[in-house]
Amino acid sequence: MMLIVAGLLSSAWAGGSYILPTPDALRSVDASVLVHTAEPQQDKGTLKRGWHADITVGTDVPVDIGARLAVETPIGLRLFGEVGGMPQGYQTVTSAVAGLADTQGRNVSAAVDQTMQSAFSGAAGLSLRPMPNKGLVADVGWRRMNLRGEGSVASIASALGYGAQIGASAEQPWTSKTTMDQVITRVGWMWEPAEQLIVRLDVGAAITVNANTALATADGSAPEPAYAAFAEVASAQFDQTLRRFGHLPTVGFSVGWRPR
């Protein structure tokens, strides 16, 4: 700006006299020069601080796939909530990981399969993006999963290692309903590759801290007397299995929209 004004003043000097530039000449200075020198443009892909709401769909492999809502404050503190479900492929991975964690030769994979034939989840927590204009973000939260399974008394007993005591002829269908609580942690990076498009990658863990299972006959009738006591023992065994082996590493990906 100073160079431009100096040029105007220099051109106005003639024959030893000094003539001030007209207002029209000063108005001809391109105002965009001032704007660009005063406010450098933000690098593409960086994230400004401020109030934001991110609406995304994503996954934590091998725990769930679902929708998420996160609200960010001007200091980088974020609150999030999410709902989702566990697809069949994730159930297979989860039971396999639990089986690998067992060092005593029990059929843990089969036991987990019995309780995870369908699963729905909800989670909430806090996260922090500590550095302005950077995408580093860390989450900690709580997830509740509602698990459903179905099988005969014989298949449930076999999964828990009681097949010989119960007998293979015990074909009465039973259902299992389990509530499982997990602490979730994630560390990742998020960025805005295009206007209002949010992408995030992260790694983390889902740590099971509690499980409560109820076994009942599929039709709601009273169980046969020979199996009533077994139901209580089997429920406790399911819960012990999930609490001991239900700890999973996770890899996350999400993509969504950030309204302005």
Secondary structure, DSSP 8 states (H G I E B T S, - for coil): -HHHHHHHHHHTEETTEE----HHHHHTS-HHHHHHHHS----TB----S-EEEEEEEEEETTEEEEEEEEE-TTSEEEEEEEEE--HHHHHHHHHHHHHH--S---HHHHHHHH-SEEEEEEEEEEE--STT--EEEEEEEEEEEEEEEEEHHHHHHHTT-HHHH-TT---EEEEEEEEEEEEEEEEEEEEEETTEEEEEEEEEEEEEEEEEEEEETTS----HHHHHHHHHHHHHHHHHHHHH-EEEEEEEEEEE---
